Every structure is written in C-alpha cells, then in structure tokens.
Amino acid sequence: MRTTTSLIALLGAVALFGCSSSDSGPQPSEDELLAPPAEGTGVQYRMVSTLDPGQEIERCQLFVAPPEGLNVNRELVRYSGGSHHVLLYATPYTSIPTETRRGVALDATQVHDCNDGPQADWDVTGVVAGSQSPDGDSFLEGLPEGVALKVAPGTVLLMNTHYVNASPEAIETDARINLYTIADDEVKVEAGMLFHYNPFINVPARGKSTARMRCVTENDISVVRIQSHMHRRGVGYVAHKVGLDGTMKELYAHDRWEGVPSQEFTPFLEVKAGESLDYRCEYNNVEDRTIAQGLTSRDEMCMLIGPYFPRSPAYENCNTEEGLVAATWFGDGTATCAETFECISNGNGEAEVFGCVVNSCEGVGPQLSAALACQMTGGNGACIEACSGEDAEACNTCVGEACAAEMEACQTATCD
C-alpha cells in the first residue's frame, strides 16, 4: 500500500521541467546564425560545443545577467541543426554555484553535460526565452510596446540545449539567444511566460494514449501566443479556452512534435479570472516498452508555453496565488476516482502511478485532481511541518485529516 509520504515524494516534484527531444539537420554557416544586438539594445547568450560521431547529449551553461537587469521586449533564437530546442531559464542563484545539486564540482560558466535534464543539476524558477525551431518562432515574441519580461539584476541564467549528431563525423554546435531590451522608464506592464506541464503521461508499449490538463486563472490576463511541446511519440495536440459557463473554444491544433507551429493571437487572447486554458497531447508508442513523462528524449512531455501579461507568477506554473495546485487532470479511461486511488496505492513506480491517472474517466477529473493535489502538497500545505521529518505516521495522519473532504468527494464520484 502506497503511503502519503511516498505519494508526496513521487508526485510533489511537479514543477518546471526541461524539454529534451531532438533530430538532426543541416548545419547553417556562421553568417546564417545571429549577430548580437547592437550596443545598448540587448544581450546575446551563446553556447558552442563539439559532438562526437553518433553522440546524443544535453548540455548546460550558466551566465549572469547584467547588474542593471533586463527588460526583455523581444527575442530571437537561432541554432545549428541537430537540436529540437534551446532554452534559457532563470534560477534563484545570486552567484554562479561551484557545484551541482548532486555535489559535483565544476565550472558552470563553461559548457557542461547535463544529460539528466538541467533540473537534475540546477534549481530553476522560470523560463525567460527559447525556441523549438532553428530558424522559426521563439517563445517570447509579439509583446506590445511598453510590455517586458523582467530579469532581476545579477540573475543567474541557465542556457540548455539537447543535440544529436547522427553523422559519422564530429560536428560543432552553435546556439544563440538574443534578448532585446527596453529602458526601465519604458516598461508599463510586466510580462510572464506560461510554462504549463502535465506530468501524468503513460503510453503503453505498442499503444496509444492521451494526456490532458486544465489550468484556471485567478487574474485577467492577455495571452500573446502559445506553443506546444511533445517528444517524438506525440501525434496530436489541441488547446482550448474554457469560459466561465464551461464552453470550450478551440485555440490551437496540430499533429507535429518537431517543427512545432505557434499560434499568435491578434487581438490578444483575453482570459478572464475564473476561465481556463485546457490542452491535450495525443501519443502513439511504437516501442516495446511503456513510455512515461520525464526529462529526456527517452521519455515524453505535454506542455503549453507562451508569453502573456500582466504577469501572474503563480499561474505561470499552474498554481494559485496561495501556492496550491490549480490544475485539473483528465484521464481517457473508465476508472472511477476511488478505483484510481486504489490503483495509485498499489502502483509500483512513476510509470504505473501516472498510468492510473491516465486510465481514469473524464467525469471524475475535478474530484481526482483535488484529491491528488491535496496529497501532493502535504494537505494543501497544512502538513509541511509534520511531513518534513522522518515520522511517516505523523505525516500520513496529518494529510489524512487535511485531505478528508477531498478524499470523501473522490470516493463518491462516478463516471456518469
């Protein structure tokens, strides 16, 4: 029987994840890439490294933002072929660490391997910029005049790439991110970056599956554009806006996991307080093993990404202003909420637990999600102290009491 403490450990790490999927392609020449911004108009961050023949690797490099900070109104991203993405994260560090989270000493100002995903080695707090196409749309595009994404003075930034060299010769990779800025007195509204991530993915061997998540906002926001992110099993994606009356309006749909299109909104997409963004990923697994969510190209992801304003830091990662989970997860199976929790309790490892949620029926999504969120966050934060030590019984008792209402609603929820 799975305990509350193990559920917290297994599910409580749902936060920011790095994107890791890749494909090879032609290498552009130096002049086809990207010159730095003119002096006084922005900054360029660049990663260059060499890949051995047949090598697949994820790499990172840390930089320090200028002492005056950055007000980013526009970005351009270009990188040589062989990678599916380039990302620039913000971190909580005030100086560049001298060792990773796993205690490995290194010079992080230089390009270094981070093949388990950047979050395995470094803390991240949000996404600043990025692209999923060597010469296509970047994440932070289309902000209006006077709107900017702020990077605090001296912020440590983490640049991340994932490359595959499918050729028989060594290749040099080159990735560049230009951040174009405006002055402090020009900033009228602060922007943010949506980075919604659904962890409940389980695609059986030689099978199909879906992952669907809905995020309600507590504040009025204007969304500039959205993009999806999946790995190579992704065969379909659709995003909707959900009105206060539950009406769903399709915003964006396609069937591509690479060369991903973006959906720009003109005028901007207005999402009012109480409304939601709802998105679904569809998968087809041709491998002889189950594929679950994870940080590498061996795993899968289901994300909705895009710039918006004014900034709502909690909603960027699908949380409430109180720091609680604001997500509703919908399965595509037939299991009730009670049956799903029994499955979770008896599950063995992440993949099976994620599969329990995927196999739940759509009708119990709200009740299942409320119960899961309460468990994941230690009784919606009420049991942080009880669950911070080694007394599993005290943690289980506290969470059982704090989540009693959610679990009761789950037990009585039906698929009808």
N, C-alpha and C positions, 0 to 999 in steps of 0.2 A: 504494500500500500504506500503510495507516494505521500510524503508529509508536506505540510505547509512550507517548512523551511526549504525543502528541496524544490518546491514549485517556485519560491522566491528566487532561489539561485538559478533555476533553469530559465524562468521567464522574465525576471526582473531586469535583465540587461537589455531590454528592447529600447534602443535609443538611436544614435547616429551610427550608420554602418557605411563602410567604403564600398564603392562599386568596383567590381572586378570581373570584367569579361573582355575578350579581345579577339582580333582577327588580323591577319597580315594584309599588307597592301603596298602599293608603290611608294617609294621614298621621294619626297619633294626635294628640290635643290634649295640651297641656302636662301636665295632671294625669293623663293616661293613661300617662305615661312612668314615671320612677323618682325618688323623693326620695332624697337622700344618706342614708347610715347615720347613726344617732344618734351624737352626740359620744362618742368613746371606744370605739365598736364597729366602726369600719372607715373606709373612704375611698371616695370616688367619683371616677372619671376620666370626663371628658365631652368630646366633640368636637361642635362646631356649625359648619356651613358652608353656603354657598349654592350651588345648582346652577343653571346656565343652562338654558333650554328645550332638551331633546334631548341634554343633556350626560351622558356617562358618564365617571367619574373615580374613581381610587383615591387616597385621602388618608391622611396620617400626622400624628401629633403626639407629641412626646416629653415625658415627665413624670419627676420624681424622686420615688422612694419616700421615706417619712418616715425621719428619721435613726435611729429605733429599729427600722426594718424592719417587715415584715408577716408575721403567721402567719395565712394565709387558710384558713378552715374552710368558707366558703360564699361563693357569688357570686350576683348577679342581673344580668342584661344586658337592656336594653331599647333599641330604636332605632326611629326613624321609618321608614316603609315606603320601599322602593326599593333596599334593600341585602340581600344574601344572607348577610352575615356581619359581625361585629365581633370583632376580635382584640386581645388585649393580650399583647405579647411582653416577655420580659426581654432585656436587652442586656449586653455586657461593659463598657459605659462607666461611669466613676465620676463623670463630669460630662457635661452635655449638649454634644455636639460643635457646633462653629460652622460646619462644612461637611460635606457628604455624602462618601461613599466616592468619588464621582466628582469631588470637588473643587469642588462648587458651594457657595458661601457662602450661608447662610440662618439665620433664627431658628427653630430646630426646636421651640421651645416653643409656636409658633403652628401652626395647621393649615396644611399644605402638601401640594402634589401629590406623589404617589409612584406614578405610573401604570405603572411597570415592575415594581411589586411592592416592598414595603418593603425586601427584602434587596438590591435594586439600589442603594439609598442608605445603608442602615444595617446593622451587624452585629447579629445576634440569637443568643441562646443557648438559648432555650426559650420555651414558651408558659405564661402564667400564667392566662389566662381567655379566655372568648369564647363566642359563640353563633351559630347559623345560622338563628335564627328570631326575629323582632322581639318576640314575646311567649311564646316557648317555652323549652325546656330549654337551659341554659347548660352549658358543658363541666364546670366544677368544681362539681358538685352531689353530695350524698349522702355526704360524708365523715363518718365517725363521730366521736363525741366524743373529743377528745384527739388527733385527726389533723389536720395542717395542711400546706399548701403554703407553704414559706418563701420570702420575698423579702428579700434581704440589705439592711441599712441603706444608704440612699442609692442603691440600684439605679436606673439609668435605664430607664424603661419606655417601650415604643413602642406606641401605640394606632393601629389600622389599620381603615379602612372602605373599602368599594367601593360606590358608588352609581350608579344610572341614573335620570335624570329623563326619563321618557317623555312628559311633559305639555308643552303649549305655553307654560306659564308657569314662571317661576323658582320654586324651592322651597327651603325651609330644612331641612337635615337635622340630626338631633339623635340622638347615640348616647351611651349612659351605661353604665358598668360599676361596680357596687357590689361591693367586696371586704369581706366581713365577717370580722373577726379575733378571735383569742383571745390571751390573755397568754402570755408565754414559759413560765411555770411550768405552764401547762395543756397544753403540747404534749408528748405522749408518743411520737408517731411522725411522721416527716416523710413527706409525700405527694409524688407527682410526677405529671406529665401525659404519657401516651403520645402521641407525635406521629409515627406511622409513615407514611412517604411512599415510594410506589413510583414511580420516575422512568421506568420502561420502559413507556411508553404510545405507541401508534401506531395510529390508526384511519384506514383508507384512505378516500378520497373515496367517498361513497355506499356505505359499507361498515360492517361490524361488527367488533368486536374485544373482547378481554378483557385485563386486567392483574391479575396475581396475585403476591402476596408473602407469605412466611412468616418470622416472627421468633422465634427461640428465646431463652429467658431463662436466665441463669446463676444466678438467685436466685429463691427463692419470693416471689411477690407476690400481692396481693389486688386484683382489678380491680373498681372501683365501678360503672362504666358505660362504654359505648362508643358512639361515633357514627361515621358515615361522612362523607366529603366527596368529591364529584364536581362537575363542571360540567354544562352542560345536555345533553351527549350521553350522560350516564350514565342507563342504563335498568335497571340491576340491581346489587345488592350483596349479598354473603354473607360472613360471618365465622365461622370455626371455631376451636375449641381442639383442638390436636393432642397426644394423650397420648404417653407415653414409648414405647408399643408401636405408635405410628403411627395409632391410631384417631382419627378426626375426628368431633367433636361440634359440630353447628351451634349457633351462639350468637345470630345476628342476621341477618335477611334482609329486604330491601325493594326497591322499584323507583323510589325518588324521589331526585332530585338537589337539590330545594328542599323546604322544609318538612320537613327531614330528621328522622325519629324517632330517639330514643335508646333503648338497651337497658340498663335498670338490672338489677343482679344482687342478689337477695335470697334467700339469703345471698350475700355477695360471691363473685365468681368466683375460685377459687384456681388459680393457675397455678404449678406446681412447677418447680424447676430442671430444665432439660432438656426441658420442654414448650414448646409454641409457640402463637402466635396466627397464624392463616392467614386472609388476606382477599382477595377477588376483586371487581373492578369490571368491569361489562359496559357496552359503549358501542354506540350507533348513530349514525353520522355522516350527516346529510342534506345536508351541504355538498359543493361541488365541489372540495374541497382536503383534503389529508391533515391530520389533527389529531394533534399530539404533546403530550407533557407540557410544562407551562410555568406561568409565574406569573400570567398574565392570563386573562380570560374568553374570549379567543380560543383558548386552549389547554385542556388537560384536566389533571385531578388524580385521584389514587387514594390515599385516606388512611384510617387508623384512628386515632381520637382518643379519649382518655378518662383520667380520674383513677384512680390506683392507689396502693398503699402496701405495704411501706415503699419509699422512693424508691431507684431504681437508675438513676443519671444516664445511664449508657451505654445501657441498654435503652430509655430514652425515645425515642431516635432509631435504634433497632435496631442497636446496636453491642455489642461485647464489652467487658468490663472493661479489656482491653488497648487499646481504641480501634479494633479491627478491625471490619469489616462482619459483622453477624450475620444478614444477610438471605439467603433463598433465593428466587430469582425463577423462576416457571414460565411458559413460553410455552404457546400453544394451537395450534401448527402442527405441522410434520413434520420440520423440520431437525434434524440431529444437532448435537452440541456443536462438532465440527470444522467442519461446514458453517456454523454460526452465527458462529464466529470468522472464517472466511473472508469471510462477509458483512460483518462489522464492519470488517475490514481494508480492504474495498473500498467501504465506505459513504461517502456524501457528506453530511455534516452530521448533526445530532442526530436528526432525524426518521427517517432511514434506519437509523442505528445502533440506535435504540430499536425499530424495526420488525424488525431482525434478531433481537433477543431475543424479541419477541412471537411471531415465527414459528418459534421453536424448539419441539421437542416436550417434553411434560411430563416424560418419563422422564429427560432429561438436566439437569433443573433444578439438582440439587445440584452436579454437576461444572461446569456452565456458570457457576453463581453463584460457586463457589470461584475459578475462573479469572478471572472478571470482577473480583471483589473484590480479588484479588491485584494485578491490573493497575491498578485504580482507586486503590489506596492505595500505589502505588510499591513493589511487592514486599512487601506487608503491613508497610510501614514500614521495611523493610531498606534501601531506596534513597532515603531522603529527601535525604541529602546529595548523592548522585550526580545526582538529578533536580532539585535546587534551582537549578542554574546553567543555562548555555546550551549545555552539551555534551550534545546529544541522543543521540549514540552511546554515551556513558558511561552515560546513564540507561537506554537500551534494553538494553545489555549486562547491567547490574545487575539490572534487572527480569526479563530473560530467565532469568538464573540463579536468582533468588529464587523465581520462579513456575514453575520447570521441572516440579515434581511435579504441580502443578495443571493445567498445560497438557498433560502426558502423560495424566493421567486424563481430560481433556476429549477428547483425540484418540481415545481408545479407547471412550468412552461411546456407547451406542446407545440407540435409542428403545424397544427391546423391554422 
